[in-house]
Amino acid sequence: MNDGNMIISDTTIRTLIVKGIDEVERIKHLNRDEHIFKVDKIARDIYRIELIYRVGDNMNER
């Protein structure tokens, strides 16, 4: 019996720690069409980049 509960979106997150804003921009450019980004500066010239991959999505089926 389906009571309406379901997984709406399946994502995975890859975290990169990089040095330099040029590396941040390079990674953004390489992945611009495929992933959602979150960039945080965590120290002087050190950045954490989260690449969010959409594995599956059931919202389009509704």
C-alpha positions in Angstrom: 0.0 0.0 0.0 1.4 3.4 -1.0 0.4 6.1 1.4 2.1 8.9 -0.6 5.6 8.5 1.0 8.4 8.5 -1.4 11.9 9.7 -2.1 11.6 13.0 -4.0 15.2 13.6 -4.8 18.4 11.6 -4.5 21.6 13.5 -4.3 25.2 12.9 -3.3 27.7 15.6 -2.2 31.4 15.6 -3.0 33.6 17.9 -0.9 36.8 19.3 -2.2 39.3 21.4 -0.1 41.4 23.6 -2.5 44.0 26.3 -2.3 43.5 29.5 -4.3 40.6 31.2 -5.9 41.9 30.3 -9.3 41.4 26.6 -8.5 37.9 27.4 -7.3 37.1 29.1 -10.6 38.7 26.2 -12.6 36.6 23.6 -10.8 33.4 25.7 -11.3 34.2 26.1 -15.0 34.8 22.3 -15.5 31.5 21.3 -13.7 29.2 24.3 -14.5 26.6 22.3 -16.5 26.4 19.3 -14.2 26.4 20.2 -10.6 25.2 22.6 -8.0 27.9 24.4 -6.0 28.4 25.7 -2.6 31.8 27.4 -1.9 32.9 28.5 1.6 36.2 30.2 2.4 37.5 28.3 5.4 41.0 29.9 5.9 43.2 32.4 4.1 43.2 31.3 0.5 41.7 27.9 1.4 38.2 27.0 0.1 35.7 24.2 0.7 33.7 23.3 -2.5 30.6 21.1 -2.3 29.6 19.6 -5.6 26.0 18.4 -5.3 25.2 15.6 -7.8 21.6 14.9 -8.6 21.4 11.1 -8.8 17.6 10.8 -9.3 14.6 13.0 -9.2 10.9 12.0 -9.0 9.6 15.6 -9.0 9.3 15.6 -12.8 6.9 12.6 -12.7 4.3 14.4 -10.7 
